[in-house]
């Protein structure tokens, strides 16, 4: 089966490109013709050549064209059996694809809604308004339920990004830069007071060395970090994360409890990648729809800032516990939250939509 992804650049080393690369590679391993196209308006400037990922060397099964005109994208879609349309695809191009589908183009169209959120009632399109789409890939359980209530029924799949467990795997640590890595970008809905209470105060009270990675941190918070001996946060290239993880002993991922970003069923992708690298993860409590993880088995959870401090100390003092958490985290991610798992889910969903002749699914061993 020829599968086409219409999305922002898959050669970038930021955003969800690493998930998309891993997904297409797994589909190619199954024998499918996996391709990606990036419409010209979605091409983001890449300052350094190092920020590009060489697909031919690292992802030999994936073909990509970028940038593409609308006509190029439409021509690629006309030759495909299944087309994933990212929600950032420009509206005029989405309309062209829908018109082609209605006119008899064989490719099944799936709307790839990547924004984990609790949507307003009028925010989602109904099946009647988007009857050219055959189904929806929703980024979290809350969003999938909202689509189902809009009438999509079984044509919606809860489908969050997964970790590329081939690229994200445990490394032998060359050295330890710090004890704890705080992982996540700052956003407009995050509160400095919560970050101080849930992260900085527990780190200070535990007396541990820490690194903060991510972008967008406000200047007053950066200054506070410096008073604690923590360097100003910088965003790390996605390809550099496995080595960065290996230089730390534990990871504390954002978002924080109560931030409004802790939607059920949508673990942060960076957290999945840390777990895939065998890192012990300590996080605040947020709801897990569908039992994504099991606190105490594959990670540690903290119901309060005081417990966050205690859990940080616990995992740093008990190497056996840290190793057990890291091993079980990688096993859980590989089985349920990896690009391999997402490829399996997508193919099963496509079969329910009668997406076309599938290549036979061969039995595989999860790494």
Secondary structure, DSSP 8 states (H G I E B T S, - for coil): -EEEEE-S-SSBSSTTHHHHHHHHHHHHHTT-EEEEEEEGGG----S-GGGB--HHHH-TT-EEEEEE-HHHHHHHHHT-SEEEEETTS-HHHHHHHHHHHHTT---EEEEEE---S---TTTS--TTTTTT--EEEESSHHHHHHHIIIIIGGGEEE----B-TTTS-----S--S-SEEEE----TT--HHHHIIIIIHHHHHHT--EEEE-S---HHHHHHHHHTT----B---GGGHHHHHHT-SEEEES--TTSS---TT---HHHHHHHHTT--BEEE----TT----BTTTBEEESSHHHHHHHHHHHHH-HHHHHHHHHHHHHHHHHHSBHHHHHHHHHHHHHHTT-S-----------
